[in-house]
């Protein structure tokens, strides 16, 4: 279970940095636009989290249309916090030795999580949808792929066929298994 300080961390960062930036602008400082990149740097130094392409696009758009960027950024933060909460739940029910390697398919690419799940399975690792709706995949402690992982209580599992067979698209042939 996530600690209270980590709950809604994206929303808290978004609101805080927006308020600081707006306060700086109101006081006549020209440094307001640098608040968000400073938060990204801090977040990377503490949590090894980097902004995704959506964050960067919203930031750039916000430089030209502040209110729209603020609203869009806030909605994105709410979604990210929901995904993080669900991901933490999934990790809590899986075996402890695999928890750090479980990642959300949501942040893998720009497609929907279910499409990202198919792409990730094609790379050669186990992907599954948990009953709470989130799609996740697993890697080992070095980021290597785990072909034969058996998730706890999945709705559907995508897994490369064993023995591994290269697909014409360049990845591996995979199959889908419903519970």
Residue pairs with C-beta under 8 A, 6 or more apart in sequence:
1 88
1 89
1 92
2 84
2 85
2 88
6 84
7 81
7 85
8 81
9 81
9 84
10 76
10 77
10 78
10 80
10 81
10 84
11 74
11 77
11 78
11 81
13 39
13 43
13 77
14 73
14 74
14 76
14 77
15 74
15 77
16 39
17 35
17 36
17 39
18 70
18 73
18 74
20 32
20 35
21 32
21 33
21 35
21 36
22 32
24 31
24 32
24 35
25 32
33 63
36 59
37 59
40 50
40 51
40 55
43 49
44 50
51 59
52 107
53 110
54 76
55 73
55 76
58 69
58 72
58 73
58 76
59 69
59 73
61 68
61 69
61 72
62 68
62 69
62 70
62 72
62 73
63 69
83 104
83 106
83 107
83 134
86 104
86 130
86 132
86 133
86 134
87 102
87 103
87 104
87 134
87 136
89 130
89 132
90 102
90 130
90 132
90 134
90 136
91 99
91 102
92 99
93 152
93 153
94 102
94 138
94 151
94 152
95 152
98 138
98 146
98 149
100 141
101 138
101 139
101 140
101 141
101 143
101 146
102 136
102 137
102 138
103 136
103 137
103 138
103 139
104 113
104 134
104 135
104 136
105 113
105 114
105 116
105 117
105 120
105 127
105 134
105 135
105 136
105 137
106 113
106 116
106 134
106 135
108 116
108 119
108 120
108 137
109 115
109 116
109 119
111 119
113 134
113 135
114 129
114 135
116 135
117 127
117 129
117 135
117 137
117 158
118 127
118 158
118 174
119 171
120 127
120 137
120 158
121 127
121 137
121 158
121 159
121 160
121 172
121 174
122 160
122 167
122 169
122 171
122 172
122 174
123 145
123 171
123 172
124 145
124 147
124 160
124 164
124 171
124 172
125 137
125 138
125 139
125 145
125 146
125 147
125 149
125 160
126 137
126 138
126 146
126 147
126 148
126 149
126 150
126 151
126 157
126 158
126 159
127 135
127 136
127 137
127 157
127 158
127 159
128 135
128 136
128 137
128 151
128 154
128 155
128 156
128 157
128 158
129 135
129 136
129 154
129 155
129 156
130 136
130 151
130 153
130 154
130 155
131 153
131 154
131 155
136 151
138 146
138 149
138 151
139 145
139 146
140 146
147 159
147 160
147 162
147 164
148 159
148 162
149 159
151 157
153 179
154 179
155 178
155 179
156 176
156 177
156 178
156 179
157 176
157 177
157 179
158 174
158 175
158 176
158 177
159 174
159 175
159 177
160 172
160 173
160 174
161 172
161 173
161 174
161 175
164 172
165 172
165 173
166 172
166 173
167 173
